[in-house]
């Protein structure tokens, strides 16, 4: 699967493009802004984009009105087709957010129910009670996602609903050539629907990538050969920043061993989770880390650990925002990208990962571990890469059997000699390639 060798870049289009929060019905060609950012995305080393919702919606994108039309606040379908064409020409894959658990109150089928009630042909598209009432005083009750009544839960056991969603996916594949879908709140979806979606997409494009939003629990429930290729690795998201803030790298390495380690009981060895240090729903990493000198190091772990790294727009240059400030703060509009030392560092990490079979597919083994330092190995036949991090303010000398006398530093390009111990400079990270 192409995604396993990719570096993702996430854009939340409505925020990225500076669209108004409420759908004002005014068409503006804002989505074309993405084209201006393609050189930056390429320079960063990303070769896939995950777009948060861009279908016509009531407000924030997760309350869809029309699953086959780009939100008017972003432009037209023709505008987005131009964006997809330009991205593909630049070698960048396109993954869209699919919000299939619920729709918005403005969704055409729900509006029909509100108007016609029991005579509506869409009555069974939702979970309804015509003798109840909703917080909107509609004169009927319906199930809202997690008690949010602006998000009307779809009946995914209704064949008409399933066919509508599948044909919507076909539309975006055939008309725009999209390469995958990220399933919002995948953990809530009817599992039979997920199986149907996988089979349907496989029949259209065997390399079509399906990744689901999972927060906790056993990811294998949805990530398997019959359902999703990948899920979001929220366990390691928390472990990454918490390990640095508590100066306890045991936390993240324990999670990685639990997920990918050499023992027979590990959960996800041979699978490829979507990994991140922040996204549109959480505090930006530059704001959550207590020591700014750890910012390059957390990205080194992100790109060195098993999985598919995803960088959230703006965070590559250290933009800040707190969850407590609200979603608009997390989903900001930046007029132009910023190039600085952090973007250059991430570009080097991306280049190293894409060029290394071990970093893409290698097994995981912990080699050295203290509260403030870690060295782990990623290995496949013919290649071993050692990833080393020193989160401390003083140098650290690591003595261990590297299995080779010398190694090439993937980022710096120099030759490293393990003979007298490896000196890790303060606040440093290294990727060393050893020939097996």
C-alpha positions in Angstrom: 0.0 0.0 0.0 1.4 3.4 -1.1 0.4 5.0 2.2 2.8 2.9 4.2 5.7 4.8 2.5 4.1 8.2 2.6 4.4 11.4 4.7 1.0 13.0 5.2 0.1 16.7 5.5 -3.2 17.5 7.1 -5.2 20.6 6.0 -8.5 21.7 7.6 -9.9 23.5 4.5 -12.5 25.8 6.0 -10.0 27.1 8.5 -7.0 27.0 6.2 -8.9 29.1 3.6 -10.4 31.6 6.1 -14.0 30.7 5.3 -16.8 32.0 7.6 -17.8 29.5 10.3 -21.5 29.6 9.3 -22.4 28.6 5.8 -23.5 31.9 4.4 -24.4 30.5 0.9 -21.9 32.8 -0.8 -19.6 31.0 -3.2 -15.9 31.9 -3.0 -13.1 30.1 -4.7 -10.9 29.8 -1.6 -9.9 26.2 -2.1 -7.6 27.3 -4.9 -5.3 28.6 -2.2 -4.0 25.0 -1.8 -2.3 25.3 -5.2 -0.1 28.1 -3.9 1.1 25.9 -1.1 2.1 23.0 -3.2 5.8 24.0 -3.4 5.9 24.3 0.4 4.3 20.9 0.8 6.7 19.3 -1.6 9.7 21.0 0.1 8.5 19.7 3.4 8.7 16.2 2.0 5.0 15.4 2.2 3.6 13.3 -0.6 0.0 12.8 0.6 -2.6 15.3 1.8 -5.4 14.5 4.2 -8.2 17.1 3.8 -10.5 17.5 6.7 -14.2 17.9 5.6 -14.8 20.0 2.5 -18.2 18.8 1.4 -21.1 21.2 1.7 -22.0 21.6 5.4 -23.9 23.7 7.9 -20.9 25.0 9.8 -17.6 23.2 10.6 -17.7 20.5 7.9 -18.7 17.5 10.1 -22.4 18.3 9.6 -22.7 17.6 5.8 -25.6 18.9 3.7 -24.5 17.3 0.4 -21.9 14.5 0.1 -21.2 15.2 -3.6 -20.5 18.9 -3.6 -17.6 21.1 -2.4 -18.7 23.6 0.2 -19.7 26.9 -1.5 -17.5 28.7 1.0 -14.5 26.9 -0.5 -15.6 27.1 -4.2 -16.9 24.7 -6.8 -16.3 21.1 -7.7 -14.4 22.4 -10.7 -12.1 24.3 -8.3 -11.4 21.2 -6.3 -10.8 19.2 -9.4 -8.2 21.7 -10.4 -6.6 21.3 -6.9 -6.6 17.5 -7.2 -5.0 17.6 -10.6 -2.3 20.0 -9.5 -1.6 17.9 -6.4 -1.4 14.6 -8.4 0.9 16.3 -11.0 3.2 17.2 -8.0 3.2 13.5 -6.9 0.9 14.2 -3.9 -1.9 11.7 -3.1 -5.3 13.0 -1.9 -7.3 11.7 1.0 -10.7 13.2 2.0 -12.6 13.1 5.3 -15.7 10.9 5.1 -18.2 11.8 7.7 -20.5 8.8 7.4 -21.8 8.3 10.9 -23.9 11.5 10.9 -25.0 14.4 8.7 -26.0 18.0 9.4 -29.5 19.3 10.0 -29.2 20.9 6.5 -28.8 17.4 4.9 -31.4 17.2 2.1 -32.8 14.0 3.4 -33.3 15.3 6.9 -34.8 18.5 5.7 -37.3 16.4 3.7 -38.2 14.5 6.9 -38.8 17.8 8.8 -41.1 19.0 6.0 -43.1 15.8 5.2 -42.7 13.7 8.4 -44.2 10.2 8.0 -44.8 10.8 4.3 -41.0 11.4 3.6 -39.2 8.8 1.6 -36.2 9.3 3.8 -37.9 8.6 7.1 -35.8 5.5 7.7 -32.5 7.1 6.8 -32.3 8.2 10.5 -33.1 7.0 14.0 -36.4 8.9 14.6 -39.4 9.1 16.9 -42.2 11.1 15.4 -43.9 11.4 18.9 -40.9 12.9 20.6 -39.2 16.3 20.4 -35.6 17.5 19.9 -33.8 20.4 21.5 -34.5 22.3 18.3 -38.3 21.7 18.9 -38.8 19.9 15.6 -41.9 18.1 16.8 -39.9 14.8 16.4 -37.0 13.2 18.2 -33.9 11.9 16.5 -30.6 10.5 17.6 -27.8 13.0 17.6 -24.1 11.9 17.7 -23.0 11.8 21.4 -25.9 14.2 22.2 -25.0 16.8 19.6 -28.3 17.4 17.8 -26.6 19.4 15.0 -25.2 16.0 14.0 -28.0 13.8 12.9 -27.0 10.1 13.2 -27.5 8.1 9.9 -29.1 4.7 9.8 -26.2 2.7 8.4 -28.4 -0.5 8.4 -30.6 1.0 5.8 -29.6 -0.2 2.4 -30.6 3.1 0.7 -28.3 5.1 3.0 -25.5 2.7 2.4 -26.0 2.9 -1.4 -26.1 6.7 -1.2 -22.8 6.8 0.7 -21.1 4.2 -1.5 -22.1 6.0 -4.7 -20.8 9.3 -3.2 -17.4 7.6 -2.7 -17.6 6.4 -6.3 -18.3 9.9 -7.4 -15.2 11.3 -5.7 -13.0 8.5 -7.0 -14.2 8.7 -10.6 -14.5 12.5 -10.9 -11.6 13.7 -8.8 -9.2 10.7 -8.7 -9.0 10.8 -4.9 -6.7 8.2 -3.3 -8.3 7.4 0.0 -10.8 8.4 2.7 -10.3 9.0 6.4 -13.4 7.8 8.3 -14.6 10.3 11.0 -15.5 8.7 14.3 -14.9 5.2 12.8 -15.3 3.7 16.2 -19.0 4.5 16.0 -19.6 3.1 12.6 -21.7 0.0 11.9 -19.0 -2.7 11.3 -21.0 -4.3 8.4 -21.0 -0.9 6.7 -17.2 -0.7 7.1 -16.8 -4.1 5.5 -19.1 -3.0 2.6 -17.1 0.1 2.1 -13.8 -1.8 2.0 -15.1 -4.3 -0.5 -16.7 -1.6 -2.7 -13.5 0.5 -2.7 -11.3 -2.5 -3.5 -13.5 -3.2 -6.5 -12.9 0.3 -7.8 -9.3 0.7 -6.9 -7.3 -2.0 -5.1 -4.9 0.6 -3.8 -7.6 2.9 -2.3 -6.6 3.8 1.3 -9.1 3.6 4.2 -8.0 5.0 7.5 -10.3 5.4 10.5 -10.5 7.7 13.5 -9.9 5.5 16.6 -9.4 6.9 20.1 -9.0 3.9 22.3 -9.7 0.2 22.5 -8.3 -2.6 20.3 -7.5 -1.0 16.9 -7.7 -4.5 15.3 -11.5 -4.4 15.7 -11.6 -2.1 12.6 -8.1 -2.4 11.2 -7.9 -5.7 9.4 -7.9 -7.3 6.0 -11.7 -7.0 5.6 -12.1 -3.4 6.9 -9.7 -0.6 7.3 -6.0 -0.4 6.3 -5.1 1.9 9.1 -6.4 3.9 12.1 -5.3 6.9 14.0 -2.7 6.2 16.8 -4.1 8.2 19.6 -2.3 6.1 22.2 1.1 7.2 20.9 -0.1 10.7 20.3 -0.5 11.1 24.1 2.6 9.1 24.9 4.8 11.3 22.7 4.1 14.7 24.3 3.6 13.2 27.8 7.0 11.5 27.7 8.8 14.7 27.1 6.8 16.8 29.5 7.3 14.3 32.3 10.9 13.5 31.2 9.9 9.8 31.1 10.7 8.3 27.7 9.7 4.9 29.2 6.0 5.9 28.5 6.3 6.2 24.7 8.7 3.3 24.3 6.4 1.1 26.4 3.5 1.9 24.1 5.7 1.2 21.0 6.7 -2.1 22.5 3.1 -3.0 23.3 2.1 -2.1 19.8 5.0 -3.2 17.6 7.6 -5.0 19.8 9.3 -8.3 19.2 7.1 -10.3 21.6 4.4 -12.6 20.2 1.7 -10.7 22.1 2.3 -7.3 20.5 -0.9 -5.9 19.0 -0.1 -4.2 15.7 3.2 -5.6 14.4 3.1 -5.5 10.6 0.3 -2.9 10.5 0.7 0.8 9.8 -1.1 3.3 12.0 -1.5 7.0 11.1 0.7 8.8 13.7 0.8 12.5 14.6 1.9 15.0 17.3 -1.2 17.2 16.8 -4.2 17.7 14.6 -7.4 19.8 14.2 -8.9 18.5 17.4 -6.1 19.0 20.0 -3.7 21.6 21.3 -0.9 22.3 18.9 2.3 20.5 19.8 4.3 23.8 20.2 1.8 24.8 22.9 1.6 21.5 24.8 5.4 20.9 25.1 6.8 22.5 28.2 10.3 22.7 26.8 10.5 24.2 23.3 13.8 22.5 22.7 11.9 19.2 22.6 10.0 20.3 19.5 12.5 18.9 17.0 12.9 15.8 19.1 9.2 14.9 19.1 9.2 15.0 15.3 12.2 12.8 15.2 10.3 10.2 17.3 7.3 10.6 15.0 9.3 9.9 11.9 11.4 7.2 13.5 8.7 5.1 15.1 6.5 2.6 13.2 3.6 4.1 11.4 2.7 6.7 8.8 3.6 10.3 10.0 1.1 13.1 9.5 2.0 16.8 10.0 -0.7 19.3 10.7 -0.5 22.5 8.7 1.2 25.3 10.5 2.7 23.1 13.1 5.7 22.4 10.9 7.0 25.9 11.7 5.9 25.9 15.4 2.5 27.6 15.2 0.8 27.6 18.6 -2.9 27.2 19.7 -4.6 25.8 22.8 -7.7 23.6 22.7 -9.1 25.8 25.4 -9.2 28.7 23.0 -11.7 26.8 20.8 -11.7 25.1 17.5 -11.2 28.2 15.4 -7.9 28.8 17.1 -6.8 25.2 16.3 -7.9 25.6 12.7 -6.3 28.9 11.8 -5.9 30.6 8.5 -2.2 31.3 7.6 -1.8 33.5 4.5 1.5 32.1 3.5 3.7 29.2 4.8 6.7 29.9 7.0 10.1 28.4 6.4 12.4 28.1 9.4 14.7 25.6 11.1 11.9 23.4 12.2 10.5 23.0 8.6 14.0 22.2 7.4 14.4 19.6 10.1 11.1 18.0 9.3 12.0 17.9 5.6 15.2 16.0 6.5 13.3 13.6 8.6 10.8 13.1 5.8 13.5 12.5 3.2 15.2 9.9 5.5 12.0 8.1 6.1 10.9 7.9 2.5 14.4 6.6 1.5 14.5 3.9 4.1 12.8 0.5 3.9 13.7 0.0 7.6 11.9 3.2 8.6 8.9 2.3 6.5 8.6 -1.4 7.2 11.1 -2.4 9.9 10.4 -4.2 13.1 10.8 -2.3 16.4 13.3 -3.2 19.2 14.3 -1.1 22.2 18.1 -0.9 22.5 18.8 1.8 25.2 16.2 3.4 27.5 16.4 5.8 30.3 14.1 8.5 31.5 15.7 11.1 29.2 17.3 9.0 26.4 16.2 6.3 24.1 17.7 4.4 21.3 15.6 1.9 19.3 16.2 -0.2 16.2 14.0 -0.5 13.0 15.2 -3.4 11.0 14.3 -5.3 7.7 16.3 -7.7 5.7 19.4 -5.8 4.5 18.9 -2.6 6.5 19.0 -1.5 10.1 18.3 2.0 11.3 19.0 3.1 14.9 17.0 6.1 16.1 18.5 7.9 19.1 17.1 10.8 21.1 18.6 12.7 24.1 15.9 14.9 25.7 18.4 16.1 28.4 20.2 19.4 28.6 23.6 17.7 29.0 25.5 15.2 26.8 24.9 11.5 27.3 27.2 8.6 26.3 25.4 5.4 25.4 27.3 2.2 25.5 25.6 -0.7 23.6 26.3 -3.3 21.0 25.3 -1.7 17.8 26.0 -4.8 15.7 28.3 -2.9 13.4 31.4 -0.8 13.9 30.3 2.2 11.8 27.0 3.6 10.5 25.9 6.4 8.1 23.9 9.2 9.6 20.8 9.5 7.5 20.2 13.2 8.2 23.7 14.5 8.6 25.4 12.1 6.1 28.5 11.6 8.3 30.0 8.4 9.4 29.4 7.4 13.0 31.8 5.1 14.9 30.2 3.1 17.8 33.5 1.8 19.1 34.0 4.2 22.0 30.3 4.7 22.9 27.9 7.0 21.3 27.8 10.6 22.5 24.3 12.1 22.2 24.5 15.9 22.4 22.0 17.8 24.5 18.5 18.0 22.9 19.6 15.9 19.9 18.2 13.2 17.7 20.0 10.9 15.2 19.0 8.3 12.5 22.0 5.9 11.9 21.8 3.3 9.1 23.8 0.1 9.7 24.2 -2.5 7.0 23.0 -5.9 8.2 
